[in-house]
């Protein structure tokens, strides 16, 4: 209430109504219950702190990925006002052009180099883009290459330098390593899904329908029982029926000499600690997930 203040007086100690136990060397049953409750609360707080730290790590990785996307979007927006006002095209997947840009930028005779700590639209980096563009356009090996493709290659190389600069910052080293590991694992699961789909039989198509890369096992470089190869970690939320089908498909793949010659040895490890997907097909979830995991998803 207005004007009301809390008293600064120490709380009054209630009168002592007896000793702590008959013999003074052991707590009363009531005190034992209080201690047990405090210990239980302490354990719950420790578990909550561990879970919170785990979730914060996941949030940091997600924020890093979003920041990378924002950087790409900003580069695209600013690129419209860059040198010669040329409209930026999609990245040209041409190793020859990319290698030519890299060699020119990093040559000892070149004094115009990108500053990755600055944006692409900064005066210095715009001048670098213009210099590289003019030098590359006059290069005989790039004769006939459209100007906007050359300009896009220059900006793409800047984005590579910018990404490496950000990953080198002390506060992003751990998140960057985790993000790269996650991306590498996701690509392996994608290739595994595509390979297994290529050996499906007609009567297996219906059960397999709507299977995503989230249902594939993680494959990590490592050792298991003294043998080296890819340690395979099955998703803990995957149903036994889907696991059995995956094993059958994998056996068919490894029976092909070409597949076996180009893939590492697979070693069975513990279940993956990867969290299950947030969304999944409603009908497929009944087949692909363990029963107690289905209610936890937005289907």
VEXTI-995579 format. One record per residue: residue number from 1; x, y negated, z of N, C-alpha, C in turn; residue in three letters. Coordinates in steps of 0.05 Angstrom, whole numbers, plus 5000, padded with zeros to 4 digits. Layout:
{atom NUM,{X,Y,Z},{X,Y,Z},{X,Y,Z},ALA}
...
//
This chain:
{atom 1,{5017,5024,5000},{5000,5000,5000},{5018,4975,5000},UNK}
{atom 2,{5007,4953,4989},{5023,4928,4989},{5032,4920,5017},UNK}
{atom 3,{5058,4913,5019},{5068,4904,5044},{5077,4926,5062},UNK}
{atom 4,{5070,4950,5055},{5077,4972,5072},{5105,4982,5066},UNK}
{atom 5,{5121,4988,5086},{5149,4996,5083},{5153,5022,5098},UNK}
{atom 6,{5171,5038,5088},{5177,5063,5102},{5194,5057,5126},UNK}
{atom 7,{5189,5071,5148},{5204,5067,5172},{5232,5078,5169},UNK}
{atom 8,{5252,5064,5180},{5279,5072,5179},{5287,5088,5204},UNK}
{atom 9,{5268,5093,5223},{5274,5108,5247},{5279,5137,5240},UNK}
{atom 10,{5297,5149,5255},{5302,5178,5251},{5278,5194,5260},UNK}
{atom 11,{5272,5216,5247},{5249,5232,5255},{5253,5243,5283},UNK}
{atom 12,{5231,5245,5297},{5233,5255,5325},{5235,5285,5324},UNK}
{atom 13,{5254,5295,5339},{5258,5324,5340},{5237,5336,5358},UNK}
{atom 14,{5222,5356,5348},{5201,5368,5365},{5214,5382,5389},UNK}
{atom 15,{5199,5383,5410},{5210,5396,5434},{5217,5425,5429},UNK}
{atom 16,{5240,5433,5442},{5250,5460,5438},{5232,5480,5453},UNK}
{atom 17,{5221,5499,5439},{5202,5517,5451},{5214,5545,5455},UNK}
{atom 18,{5239,5547,5453},{5250,5574,5458},{5276,5577,5443},UNK}
{atom 19,{5290,5597,5449},{5315,5602,5436},{5310,5617,5409},UNK}
{atom 20,{5332,5617,5393},{5330,5630,5367},{5334,5660,5371},UNK}
{atom 21,{5313,5673,5381},{5314,5702,5386},{5318,5707,5416},UNK}
{atom 22,{5312,5730,5424},{5313,5738,5452},{5341,5737,5462},UNK}
{atom 23,{5360,5748,5446},{5388,5750,5456},{5405,5728,5446},UNK}
{atom 24,{5395,5710,5428},{5410,5688,5418},{5430,5694,5397},UNK}
{atom 25,{5430,5719,5386},{5450,5727,5366},{5437,5735,5340},UNK}
{atom 26,{5411,5734,5337},{5397,5741,5312},{5373,5723,5309},UNK}
{atom 27,{5367,5715,5284},{5344,5698,5279},{5317,5713,5283},UNK}
{atom 28,{5297,5697,5290},{5270,5709,5293},{5260,5717,5266},UNK}
{atom 29,{5239,5735,5265},{5228,5744,5239},{5219,5721,5222},UNK}
{atom 30,{5209,5700,5234},{5200,5677,5218},{5224,5663,5204},UNK}
{atom 31,{5246,5661,5219},{5270,5649,5207},{5281,5666,5185},UNK}
{atom 32,{5279,5692,5188},{5289,5710,5167},{5273,5707,5142},UNK}
{atom 33,{5247,5703,5145},{5230,5699,5121},{5238,5673,5107},UNK}
{atom 34,{5244,5652,5123},{5252,5627,5111},{5278,5629,5096},UNK}
{atom 35,{5298,5643,5108},{5323,5647,5095},{5320,5663,5069},UNK}
{atom 36,{5303,5684,5070},{5299,5700,5046},{5286,5683,5024},UNK}
{atom 37,{5267,5666,5032},{5254,5648,5012},{5274,5629,5000},UNK}
{atom 38,{5292,5618,5017},{5312,5599,5007},{5332,5613,4988},UNK}
{atom 39,{5339,5638,4994},{5357,5653,4976},{5343,5658,4949},UNK}
{atom 40,{5318,5666,4951},{5303,5670,4926},{5301,5645,4909},UNK}
{atom 41,{5296,5622,4923},{5294,5597,4908},{5320,5589,4896},UNK}
{atom 42,{5343,5595,4910},{5369,5589,4900},{5375,5605,4874},UNK}
{atom 43,{5367,5631,4875},{5371,5647,4851},{5354,5637,4828},UNK}
{atom 44,{5329,5629,4833},{5312,5619,4812},{5324,5593,4800},UNK}
{atom 45,{5335,5576,4817},{5347,5551,4807},{5371,5557,4790},UNK}
{atom 46,{5388,5577,4798},{5411,5584,4782},{5403,5594,4754},UNK}
{atom 47,{5382,5612,4754},{5372,5622,4729},{5361,5600,4712},UNK}
{atom 48,{5346,5581,4724},{5335,5559,4709},{5357,5542,4697},UNK}
{atom 49,{5379,5537,4712},{5401,5521,4702},{5414,5535,4678},UNK}
{atom 50,{5418,5561,4680},{5430,5576,4658},{5413,5574,4633},UNK}
{atom 51,{5387,5578,4637},{5368,5577,4614},{5367,5549,4602},UNK}
{atom 52,{5369,5529,4619},{5368,5501,4609},{5394,5495,4593},UNK}
{atom 53,{5417,5504,4603},{5442,5499,4588},{5441,5513,4561},UNK}
{atom 54,{5429,5537,4560},{5427,5552,4535},{5409,5536,4515},UNK}
{atom 55,{5387,5526,4525},{5369,5511,4507},{5382,5485,4498},UNK}
{atom 56,{5397,5472,4516},{5411,5447,4508},{5431,5452,4486},UNK}
{atom 57,{5445,5475,4487},{5464,5482,4466},{5449,5485,4439},UNK}
{atom 58,{5426,5498,4440},{5410,5501,4415},{5400,5474,4405},UNK}
{atom 59,{5393,5456,4423},{5384,5430,4415},{5407,5414,4402},UNK}
{atom 60,{5431,5417,4413},{5454,5403,4402},{5461,5412,4374},UNK}
{atom 61,{5459,5439,4370},{5464,5450,4343},{5443,5440,4324},UNK}
{atom 62,{5418,5439,4332},{5396,5429,4315},{5400,5399,4308},UNK}
{atom 63,{5408,5384,4328},{5413,5355,4323},{5436,5351,4304},UNK}
{atom 64,{5457,5367,4306},{5479,5365,4288},{5470,5370,4259},UNK}
{atom 65,{5454,5391,4256},{5444,5397,4229},{5427,5375,4218},UNK}
{atom 66,{5409,5363,4235},{5393,5341,4226},{5410,5316,4220},UNK}
{atom 67,{5431,5312,4235},{5448,5289,4229},{5462,5292,4202},UNK}
{atom 68,{5469,5318,4196},{5481,5322,4170},{5461,5316,4147},UNK}
{atom 69,{5436,5323,4151},{5416,5317,4131},{5412,5287,4128},UNK}
{atom 70,{5412,5273,4151},{5408,5244,4150},{5431,5231,4135},UNK}
{atom 71,{5456,5241,4139},{5479,5230,4125},{5475,5234,4095},UNK}
{atom 72,{5466,5257,4087},{5462,5262,4058},{5440,5244,4047},UNK}
{atom 73,{5418,5240,4062},{5397,5222,4053},{5406,5194,4051},UNK}
{atom 74,{5422,5184,4071},{5432,5157,4070},{5451,5153,4046},UNK}
{atom 75,{5467,5173,4040},{5485,5171,4017},{5469,5169,3991},UNK}
{atom 76,{5447,5184,3990},{5431,5184,3966},{5417,5157,3963},UNK}
{atom 77,{5408,5145,3985},{5394,5119,3983},{5414,5097,3975},UNK}
{atom 78,{5437,5097,3989},{5457,5076,3983},{5469,5080,3955},UNK}
{atom 79,{5469,5105,3946},{5481,5110,3920},{5468,5096,3897},UNK}
{atom 80,{5442,5089,3901},{5428,5075,3879},{5438,5047,3875},UNK}
{atom 81,{5452,5036,3896},{5462,5009,3893},{5492,5009,3890},UNK}
{atom 82,{5504,5033,3884},{5533,5035,3883},{5543,5025,3855},UNK}
{atom 83,{5568,5031,3850},{5582,5021,3826},{5566,5027,3801},UNK}
{atom 84,{5564,5007,3783},{5551,5008,3757},{5521,5014,3759},UNK}
{atom 85,{5510,5014,3783},{5481,5019,3788},{5471,5044,3773},UNK}
{atom 86,{5489,5064,3772},{5481,5089,3759},{5465,5106,3778},UNK}
{atom 87,{5444,5118,3768},{5427,5135,3785},{5441,5162,3790},UNK}
{atom 88,{5442,5170,3816},{5457,5194,3823},{5440,5218,3816},UNK}
{atom 89,{5454,5238,3804},{5441,5263,3797},{5447,5284,3819},UNK}
{atom 90,{5436,5307,3816},{5442,5329,3833},{5471,5336,3830},UNK}
{atom 91,{5483,5348,3851},{5512,5355,3850},{5517,5373,3826},UNK}
{atom 92,{5538,5366,3811},{5546,5382,3788},{5564,5405,3798},UNK}
{atom 93,{5555,5429,3797},{5570,5452,3806},{5591,5459,3785},UNK}
{atom 94,{5611,5442,3782},{5632,5447,3762},{5658,5446,3776},UNK}
{atom 95,{5671,5469,3781},{5697,5469,3795},{5718,5452,3782},UNK}
{atom 96,{5718,5451,3755},{5738,5435,3741},{5736,5406,3748},UNK}
{atom 97,{5712,5395,3748},{5709,5366,3754},{5716,5361,3784},UNK}
{atom 98,{5706,5379,3801},{5712,5375,3830},{5742,5376,3836},UNK}
{atom 99,{5756,5395,3823},{5785,5397,3827},{5799,5373,3816},UNK}
{atom 100,{5790,5362,3793},{5803,5338,3782},{5799,5314,3801},UNK}
{atom 101,{5775,5311,3812},{5771,5289,3831},{5789,5292,3855},UNK}
{atom 102,{5790,5316,3866},{5807,5321,3890},{5836,5314,3885},UNK}
{atom 103,{5847,5324,3862},{5875,5319,3856},{5881,5289,3852},UNK}
{atom 104,{5863,5275,3838},{5867,5247,3834},{5866,5231,3860},UNK}
{atom 105,{5847,5238,3877},{5843,5223,3902},{5868,5228,3920},UNK}
{atom 106,{5878,5252,3921},{5900,5258,3939},{5928,5256,3927},UNK}
{atom 107,{5930,5247,3903},{5956,5244,3890},{5972,5222,3904},UNK}
{atom 108,{5999,5225,3905},{6016,5206,3918},{6015,5179,3905},UNK}
{atom 109,{6009,5178,3879},{6008,5152,3865},{5982,5137,3869},UNK}
{atom 110,{5963,5150,3881},{5937,5137,3885},{5936,5123,3913},UNK}
{atom 111,{5932,5097,3913},{5931,5082,3938},{5902,5077,3946},UNK}
{atom 112,{5883,5084,3929},{5855,5080,3935},{5843,5106,3946},UNK}
{atom 113,{5839,5107,3971},{5829,5131,3984},{5805,5124,4002},UNK}
{atom 114,{5786,5143,4003},{5762,5139,4020},{5770,5137,4049},UNK}
{atom 115,{5755,5121,4064},{5756,5119,4093},{5732,5134,4103},UNK}
{atom 116,{5735,5159,4113},{5711,5175,4120},{5697,5164,4145},UNK}
{atom 117,{5710,5147,4161},{5696,5136,4184},{5677,5114,4176},UNK}
{atom 118,{5678,5105,4151},{5660,5085,4140},{5639,5098,4122},UNK}
{atom 119,{5617,5084,4118},{5597,5094,4100},{5605,5093,4071},UNK}
{atom 120,{5591,5108,4054},{5597,5107,4025},{5592,5080,4013},UNK}
{atom 121,{5573,5065,4024},{5567,5039,4013},{5584,5016,4025},UNK}
{atom 122,{5604,5022,4041},{5621,5001,4052},{5637,4989,4029},UNK}
{atom 123,{5646,4964,4031},{5661,4951,4009},{5686,4967,4001},UNK}
{atom 124,{5700,4978,4021},{5724,4993,4014},{5718,5018,3998},UNK}
{atom 125,{5699,5034,4008},{5692,5059,3995},{5679,5054,3968},UNK}
{atom 126,{5664,5033,3965},{5653,5027,3939},{5675,5021,3919},UNK}
{atom 127,{5696,5007,3928},{5719,5001,3911},{5734,5026,3903},UNK}
{atom 128,{5736,5045,3922},{5749,5071,3917},{5733,5086,3896},UNK}
{atom 129,{5706,5087,3899},{5690,5101,3880},{5693,5089,3852},UNK}
{atom 130,{5693,5063,3850},{5696,5050,3824},{5723,5056,3812},UNK}
{atom 131,{5745,5056,3828},{5772,5062,3818},{5773,5091,3808},UNK}
{atom 132,{5763,5110,3824},{5763,5138,3815},{5747,5142,3790},UNK}
{atom 133,{5724,5129,3789},{5706,5132,3766},{5720,5123,3740},UNK}
{atom 134,{5733,5100,3742},{5746,5089,3718},{5770,5107,3709},UNK}
{atom 135,{5785,5117,3729},{5808,5134,3723},{5799,5161,3711},UNK}
{atom 136,{5778,5172,3722},{5768,5198,3713},{5755,5196,3685},UNK}
{atom 137,{5741,5174,3681},{5728,5170,3655},{5748,5169,3632},UNK}
{atom 138,{5773,5159,3639},{5794,5156,3619},{5811,5182,3616},UNK}
{atom 139,{5805,5202,3632},{5821,5227,3632},{5813,5244,3608},UNK}
{atom 140,{5832,5252,3591},{5825,5268,3567},{5810,5293,3573},UNK}
{atom 141,{5817,5307,3595},{5804,5333,3601},{5775,5330,3608},UNK}
{atom 142,{5766,5305,3614},{5738,5300,3621},{5724,5285,3598},UNK}
{atom 143,{5736,5285,3575},{5723,5272,3552},{5697,5286,3545},UNK}
{atom 144,{5676,5271,3543},{5650,5281,3537},{5633,5287,3561},UNK}
{atom 145,{5644,5286,3585},{5628,5290,3610},{5612,5264,3615},UNK}
{atom 146,{5586,5266,3620},{5570,5242,3625},{5580,5226,3649},UNK}
{atom 147,{5578,5200,3647},{5588,5183,3669},{5575,5188,3696},UNK}
{atom 148,{5548,5194,3695},{5535,5198,3721},{5544,5224,3734},UNK}
{atom 149,{5553,5244,3719},{5563,5268,3730},{5590,5263,3744},UNK}
{atom 150,{5607,5247,3731},{5633,5240,3743},{5628,5224,3769},UNK}
{atom 151,{5610,5205,3768},{5604,5189,3792},{5593,5206,3814},UNK}
{atom 152,{5576,5226,3808},{5565,5244,3828},{5587,5260,3840},UNK}
{atom 153,{5607,5269,3824},{5629,5285,3834},{5646,5268,3854},UNK}
{atom 154,{5650,5243,3849},{5665,5225,3867},{5650,5223,3894},UNK}
{atom 155,{5624,5219,3893},{5609,5216,3918},{5608,5243,3933},UNK}
{atom 156,{5607,5265,3918},{5607,5291,3931},{5633,5296,3947},UNK}
{atom 157,{5655,5287,3935},{5681,5290,3949},{5682,5273,3974},UNK}
{atom 158,{5670,5249,3972},{5669,5232,3996},{5653,5246,4018},UNK}
{atom 159,{5631,5259,4011},{5614,5273,4031},{5630,5296,4044},UNK}
{atom 160,{5648,5309,4028},{5664,5330,4040},{5684,5318,4061},UNK}
{atom 161,{5696,5296,4054},{5715,5283,4072},{5700,5273,4097},UNK}
{atom 162,{5676,5262,4093},{5660,5252,4115},{5652,5275,4134},UNK}
{atom 163,{5644,5298,4123},{5636,5320,4139},{5660,5331,4155},UNK}
{atom 164,{5683,5333,4142},{5707,5343,4156},{5716,5323,4178},UNK}
{atom 165,{5712,5297,4174},{5719,5278,4194},{5701,5281,4218},UNK}
{atom 166,{5675,5284,4213},{5657,5286,4236},{5662,5312,4252},UNK}
{atom 167,{5668,5334,4238},{5673,5359,4251},{5699,5358,4268},UNK}
{atom 168,{5717,5339,4261},{5742,5338,4276},{5740,5322,4302},UNK}
{atom 169,{5717,5309,4306},{5714,5293,4331},{5711,5312,4355},UNK}
{atom 170,{5725,5304,4377},{5725,5322,4401},{5697,5330,4411},UNK}
{atom 171,{5678,5312,4409},{5651,5318,4420},{5635,5335,4401},UNK}
{atom 172,{5645,5341,4377},{5630,5357,4358},{5643,5383,4351},UNK}
{atom 173,{5667,5388,4362},{5682,5412,4354},{5666,5437,4360},UNK}
{atom 174,{5656,5440,4384},{5641,5464,4392},{5615,5467,4376},UNK}
{atom 175,{5600,5444,4373},{5575,5446,4358},{5580,5452,4329},UNK}
{atom 176,{5602,5441,4318},{5608,5446,4289},{5615,5475,4285},UNK}
{atom 177,{5631,5486,4304},{5638,5515,4302},{5614,5532,4304},UNK}
{atom 178,{5596,5525,4322},{5571,5541,4326},{5554,5539,4301},UNK}
{atom 179,{5552,5515,4289},{5536,5511,4265},{5547,5527,4242},UNK}
{atom 180,{5573,5527,4238},{5585,5542,4217},{5581,5572,4221},UNK}
{atom 181,{5584,5581,4245},{5579,5610,4251},{5550,5618,4246},UNK}
{atom 182,{5532,5600,4253},{5503,5606,4248},{5497,5607,4218},UNK}
{atom 183,{5509,5588,4203},{5504,5588,4174},{5516,5612,4161},UNK}
{atom 184,{5540,5620,4170},{5553,5644,4158},{5537,5669,4164},UNK}
{atom 185,{5527,5672,4189},{5510,5695,4196},{5484,5695,4180},UNK}
{atom 186,{5473,5672,4176},{5448,5670,4161},{5452,5679,4132},UNK}
{atom 187,{5474,5671,4119},{5480,5679,4092},{5484,5709,4090},UNK}
{atom 188,{5497,5721,4110},{5500,5750,4110},{5474,5764,4112},UNK}
{atom 189,{5456,5754,4129},{5430,5767,4132},{5413,5764,4106},UNK}
{atom 190,{5417,5741,4092},{5403,5737,4067},{5412,5757,4046},UNK}
{atom 191,{5438,5761,4044},{5449,5780,4024},{5441,5809,4032},UNK}
{atom 192,{5439,5814,4058},{5431,5841,4067},{5402,5846,4059},UNK}
{atom 193,{5385,5826,4063},{5357,5829,4056},{5354,5834,4026},UNK}
{atom 194,{5368,5819,4010},{5365,5822,3981},{5375,5849,3972},UNK}
{atom 195,{5397,5859,3984},{5408,5885,3977},{5388,5908,3984},UNK}
{atom 196,{5376,5906,4007},{5358,5927,4016},{5332,5927,3999},UNK}
{atom 197,{5323,5903,3991},{5300,5902,3974},{5304,5915,3947},UNK}
{atom 198,{5329,5916,3938},{5335,5927,3912},{5333,5958,3912},UNK}
{atom 199,{5332,5971,3936},{5330,6000,3936},{5304,6010,3949},UNK}
{atom 200,{5285,5992,3951},{5259,6000,3962},{5244,6019,3943},UNK}
{atom 201,{5230,6038,3954},{5213,6055,3938},{5184,6044,3937},UNK}
{atom 202,{5168,6054,3919},{5142,6043,3915},{5125,6045,3940},UNK}
{atom 203,{5127,6068,3954},{5110,6072,3978},{5120,6057,4002},UNK}
{atom 204,{5142,6043,4000},{5153,6027,4022},{5148,5997,4019},UNK}
{atom 205,{5138,5989,3996},{5135,5961,3991},{5114,5948,4009},UNK}
{atom 206,{5092,5961,4015},{5071,5950,4031},{5081,5944,4059},UNK}
{atom 207,{5095,5964,4071},{5105,5960,4098},{5126,5938,4099},UNK}
{atom 208,{5142,5936,4078},{5164,5917,4077},{5154,5889,4071},UNK}
{atom 209,{5131,5886,4061},{5121,5860,4052},{5123,5838,4074},UNK}
{atom 210,{5132,5815,4066},{5135,5791,4083},{5159,5793,4102},UNK}
{atom 211,{5176,5813,4099},{5200,5815,4115},{5218,5791,4109},UNK}
{atom 212,{5229,5778,4129},{5247,5755,4125},{5275,5761,4134},UNK}
{atom 213,{5293,5743,4129},{5321,5747,4137},{5324,5747,4168},UNK}
{atom 214,{5304,5736,4182},{5305,5737,4212},{5303,5765,4222},UNK}
{atom 215,{5293,5784,4207},{5290,5811,4215},{5314,5828,4210},UNK}
{atom 216,{5334,5817,4196},{5358,5832,4190},{5378,5830,4213},UNK}
{atom 217,{5395,5850,4215},{5415,5850,4237},{5437,5830,4232},UNK}
{atom 218,{5449,5821,4254},{5472,5803,4252},{5497,5820,4246},UNK}
{atom 219,{5514,5810,4229},{5539,5824,4222},{5562,5806,4229},UNK}
{atom 220,{5578,5813,4248},{5600,5797,4258},{5626,5812,4255},UNK}
{atom 221,{5647,5798,4247},{5674,5810,4245},{5683,5817,4273},UNK}
{atom 222,{5693,5842,4277},{5702,5850,4303},{5710,5879,4304},UNK}
{atom 223,{5713,5889,4328},{5721,5917,4332},{5701,5931,4351},UNK}
{atom 224,{5698,5957,4347},{5681,5973,4365},{5693,6000,4368},UNK}
{atom 225,{5700,6007,4393},{5713,6033,4399},{5738,6037,4382},UNK}
{atom 226,{5754,6016,4380},{5780,6018,4366},{5779,6015,4336},UNK}
{atom 227,{5755,6015,4324},{5752,6012,4295},{5745,5983,4288},UNK}
{atom 228,{5755,5973,4266},{5750,5945,4258},{5731,5945,4234},UNK}
{atom 229,{5715,5924,4232},{5695,5922,4211},{5675,5901,4218},UNK}
{atom 230,{5650,5905,4209},{5628,5888,4217},{5612,5901,4239},UNK}
{atom 231,{5611,5887,4262},{5595,5897,4284},{5566,5889,4279},UNK}
{atom 232,{5549,5909,4277},{5521,5904,4270},{5504,5903,4296},UNK}
{atom 233,{5490,5881,4299},{5473,5876,4323},{5444,5874,4314},UNK}
{atom 234,{5428,5893,4321},{5400,5894,4313},{5384,5874,4329},UNK}
{atom 235,{5365,5860,4317},{5348,5841,4332},{5332,5856,4354},UNK}
{atom 236,{5332,5846,4378},{5319,5859,4400},{5289,5859,4398},UNK}
{atom 237,{5278,5841,4381},{5249,5838,4378},{5238,5854,4354},UNK}
{atom 238,{5255,5868,4339},{5246,5883,4316},{5234,5910,4324},UNK}
{atom 239,{5213,5917,4311},{5199,5942,4317},{5216,5966,4309},UNK}
{atom 240,{5211,5988,4322},{5226,6013,4316},{5220,6022,4288},UNK}
{atom 241,{5195,6019,4278},{5188,6028,4251},{5204,6012,4230},UNK}
{atom 242,{5207,5986,4234},{5223,5970,4215},{5252,5977,4217},UNK}
{atom 243,{5262,5982,4241},{5290,5990,4245},{5296,6016,4231},UNK}
{atom 244,{5278,6035,4233},{5282,6061,4219},{5283,6057,4189},UNK}
{atom 245,{5265,6040,4178},{5265,6035,4149},{5290,6021,4141},UNK}
{atom 246,{5300,6002,4156},{5325,5988,4150},{5348,6008,4149},UNK}
{atom 247,{5349,6027,4168},{5370,6048,4168},{5368,6065,4143},UNK}
{atom 248,{5344,6072,4134},{5341,6088,4110},{5351,6073,4086},UNK}
{atom 249,{5343,6048,4084},{5352,6031,4061},{5382,6028,4061},UNK}
{atom 250,{5394,6024,4085},{5423,6021,4086},{5438,6046,4078},UNK}
{atom 251,{5426,6069,4084},{5439,6094,4076},{5439,6097,4045},UNK}
{atom 252,{5417,6088,4033},{5416,6088,4003},{5437,6069,3991},UNK}
{atom 253,{5440,6046,4004},{5460,6027,3993},{5488,6038,3995},UNK}
{atom 254,{5495,6050,4018},{5522,6059,4022},{5528,6084,4006},UNK}
{atom 255,{5507,6097,3996},{5511,6120,3978},{5520,6111,3950},UNK}
{atom 256,{5518,6085,3944},{5527,6074,3919},{5556,6067,3921},UNK}
{atom 257,{5574,6079,3905},{5603,6074,3908},{5610,6044,3904},UNK}
{atom 258,{5596,6030,3887},{5602,6002,3882},{5596,5986,3907},UNK}
{atom 259,{5574,5991,3920},{5567,5976,3944},{5586,5983,3967},UNK}
{atom 260,{5593,6008,3970},{5611,6016,3992},{5638,6004,3988},UNK}
{atom 261,{5647,6001,3963},{5674,5991,3958},{5676,5961,3963},UNK}
{atom 262,{5654,5947,3962},{5655,5917,3965},{5644,5907,3991},UNK}
{atom 263,{5639,5925,4010},{5628,5917,4036},{5644,5929,4059},UNK}
{atom 264,{5645,5915,4081},{5660,5924,4104},{5646,5948,4117},UNK}
{atom 265,{5662,5962,4133},{5650,5984,4148},{5632,5973,4170},UNK}
{atom 266,{5609,5985,4173},{5589,5975,4193},{5591,5991,4218},UNK}
{atom 267,{5594,5976,4241},{5597,5989,4267},{5573,5980,4285},UNK}
{atom 268,{5561,5999,4298},{5537,5992,4314},{5545,5980,4341},UNK}
{atom 269,{5534,5956,4346},{5540,5942,4371},{5514,5939,4388},UNK}
{atom 270,{5516,5922,4408},{5493,5917,4425},{5472,5900,4409},UNK}
{atom 271,{5448,5900,4420},{5427,5884,4407},{5434,5854,4406},UNK}
{atom 272,{5425,5841,4385},{5431,5813,4382},{5415,5796,4402},UNK}
{atom 273,{5428,5775,4412},{5414,5756,4430},{5401,5733,4415},UNK}
{atom 274,{5399,5735,4389},{5386,5714,4373},{5357,5713,4380},UNK}
{atom 275,{5347,5688,4382},{5319,5684,4389},{5302,5691,4365},UNK}
{atom 276,{5277,5701,4370},{5260,5709,4348},{5249,5684,4333},UNK}
{atom 277,{5240,5687,4308},{5230,5664,4293},{5205,5653,4306},UNK}
{atom 278,{5200,5627,4301},{5177,5614,4313},{5151,5620,4298},UNK}
{atom 279,{5154,5625,4272},{5130,5631,4256},{5135,5656,4240},UNK}
{atom 280,{5113,5670,4235},{5115,5695,4219},{5088,5702,4209},UNK}
{atom 281,{5087,5718,4187},{5062,5726,4176},{5046,5741,4196},UNK}
{atom 282,{5020,5735,4199},{5003,5746,4220},{5001,5777,4217},UNK}
{atom 283,{4996,5786,4193},{4992,5815,4189},{5018,5830,4191},UNK}
{atom 284,{5039,5818,4180},{5065,5832,4180},{5077,5833,4208},UNK}
{atom 285,{5070,5814,4226},{5081,5814,4253},{5072,5839,4268},UNK}
{atom 286,{5049,5849,4263},{5039,5873,4276},{5057,5897,4270},UNK}
{atom 287,{5068,5898,4246},{5084,5920,4237},{5114,5916,4244},UNK}
{atom 288,{5123,5891,4243},{5151,5885,4245},{5162,5878,4272},UNK}
{atom 289,{5144,5870,4291},{5153,5862,4318},{5144,5883,4338},UNK}
{atom 290,{5159,5884,4360},{5151,5900,4382},{5125,5889,4394},UNK}
{atom 291,{5108,5906,4404},{5081,5896,4412},{5082,5874,4433},UNK}
{atom 292,{5100,5875,4452},{5100,5855,4473},{5112,5829,4464},UNK}
{atom 293,{5123,5828,4440},{5135,5803,4429},{5115,5788,4412},UNK}
{atom 294,{5095,5801,4402},{5077,5788,4383},{5062,5763,4394},UNK}
{atom 295,{5052,5764,4419},{5037,5740,4429},{5054,5715,4433},UNK}
{atom 296,{5081,5719,4431},{5098,5696,4436},{5103,5679,4411},UNK}
{atom 297,{5092,5687,4388},{5096,5673,4364},{5072,5658,4354},UNK}
{atom 298,{5077,5636,4340},{5056,5622,4326},{5054,5635,4299},UNK}
{atom 299,{5034,5652,4296},{5032,5669,4272},{5018,5653,4249},UNK}
//
